[in-house]
Amino acid sequence: MPFIRTSALPPREPLPGWVGRFFHSEHLTFVYYEVAPGAQVHPHRHENEEVWNVVEGELEMTVDGATTVLRPGEAAVVPADVEHAARALGRCRAIVVDYPARDSVGGVDVR
């Protein structure tokens, strides 16, 4: 499927306050998140490389012990097996891309 209308994808909530619409290419997983104020992702690590792109709002990201606030047009690159966490400072929208593609996120099947 070469064209994706993300608004038509079913929303899934792998963590409280993180409502995402997931789709995949052959090698990548994409998720368009709408994040509630204060919602967070606990410190964790996984085998996937991840890129977090903030579209709207502010997202506090910690990657390998370094913390910053990302604003629209800013991104964080999370290497595979590196601890990271996130917290929305208000309502936020972000696009997260994983390589390689994932079958589940936060225990929710995303395929």
C-alpha positions as CSV (number, residue, x, y, z in Angstrom):
1,M,0.0,0.0,0.0
2,P,2.0,3.1,-1.2
3,F,-0.4,5.7,0.3
4,I,-1.5,5.9,3.9
5,R,-4.4,8.0,5.2
6,T,-3.4,7.9,8.9
7,S,-6.7,9.4,10.0
8,A,-8.4,6.2,8.7
9,L,-6.3,3.8,10.7
10,P,-7.7,2.4,14.0
11,P,-6.4,4.1,17.1
12,R,-4.6,2.0,19.7
13,E,-3.4,3.0,23.2
14,P,-0.3,1.0,24.2
15,L,0.2,3.2,27.3
16,P,-2.3,5.5,29.1
17,G,-2.5,8.8,27.2
18,W,-0.6,7.6,24.1
19,V,-3.1,7.1,21.3
20,G,-1.4,6.0,18.1
21,R,-2.2,5.1,14.6
22,F,0.2,2.4,13.3
23,F,1.4,1.3,9.9
24,H,4.4,-0.5,8.4
25,S,6.7,-0.5,5.5
26,E,8.8,-3.6,4.7
27,H,11.4,-2.6,7.3
28,L,9.9,0.2,9.5
29,T,7.0,0.8,11.9
30,F,5.4,4.2,11.9
31,V,3.1,5.5,14.6
32,Y,1.3,8.9,14.7
33,Y,0.7,9.6,18.3
34,E,-1.7,12.1,20.0
35,V,-0.4,12.4,23.6
36,A,-2.4,13.6,26.6
37,P,-0.8,16.2,28.9
38,G,1.5,14.5,31.4
39,A,1.4,11.1,29.7
40,Q,4.7,9.3,29.9
41,V,6.7,6.4,28.7
42,H,8.7,4.8,31.5
43,P,12.5,4.3,31.1
44,H,13.0,1.3,28.9
45,R,15.1,-0.1,26.1
46,H,14.5,-2.4,23.2
47,E,16.3,-3.9,20.1
48,N,14.7,-1.3,17.7
49,E,16.3,1.9,16.7
50,E,13.8,4.7,17.1
51,V,13.3,8.3,15.9
52,W,10.9,10.6,17.6
53,N,9.6,13.6,15.7
54,V,7.6,16.2,17.5
55,V,4.8,17.7,15.3
56,E,2.9,19.8,18.0
57,G,3.4,20.6,21.6
58,E,6.4,19.8,23.8
59,L,7.8,16.4,24.7
60,E,10.5,15.9,27.3
61,M,12.8,13.1,26.2
62,T,15.6,11.3,28.0
63,V,18.0,9.3,26.0
64,D,20.9,7.5,27.6
65,G,20.7,9.8,30.7
66,A,20.5,13.1,28.7
67,T,17.2,15.1,28.9
68,T,15.8,17.8,26.7
69,V,12.5,19.3,25.7
70,L,11.6,18.7,22.0
71,R,9.4,21.2,20.2
72,P,7.7,21.1,16.8
73,G,10.2,20.3,14.1
74,E,12.7,18.7,16.5
75,A,13.6,15.1,16.8
76,A,15.4,12.6,19.0
77,V,17.4,9.6,17.7
78,V,17.4,6.6,20.1
79,P,19.9,3.9,19.1
80,A,19.0,0.2,19.7
81,D,19.3,-1.1,23.2
82,V,19.7,2.5,24.7
83,E,17.5,3.4,27.7
84,H,15.0,6.2,26.9
85,A,11.8,7.8,28.3
86,A,9.3,10.5,27.3
87,R,6.8,12.8,28.9
88,A,4.3,15.1,27.3
89,L,4.5,18.6,28.9
90,G,1.0,19.4,27.4
91,R,-1.1,18.0,24.6
92,C,1.4,16.8,22.1
93,R,1.6,15.1,18.7
94,A,4.6,13.1,17.6
95,I,5.6,10.6,14.9
96,V,7.8,7.7,16.0
97,V,9.6,5.5,13.5
98,D,11.2,2.1,14.5
99,Y,13.7,0.0,12.7
100,P,13.3,-2.9,12.2
101,A,9.5,-3.1,12.1
102,R,7.8,-4.0,15.4
103,D,5.0,-6.5,16.0
104,S,4.0,-5.0,19.3
105,V,4.4,-1.8,21.3
106,G,3.7,-1.7,25.0
107,G,2.2,-5.2,24.8
108,V,-0.3,-4.1,22.1
109,D,-0.3,-5.9,18.7
110,V,0.4,-3.3,16.1
111,R,0.4,-5.5,13.0
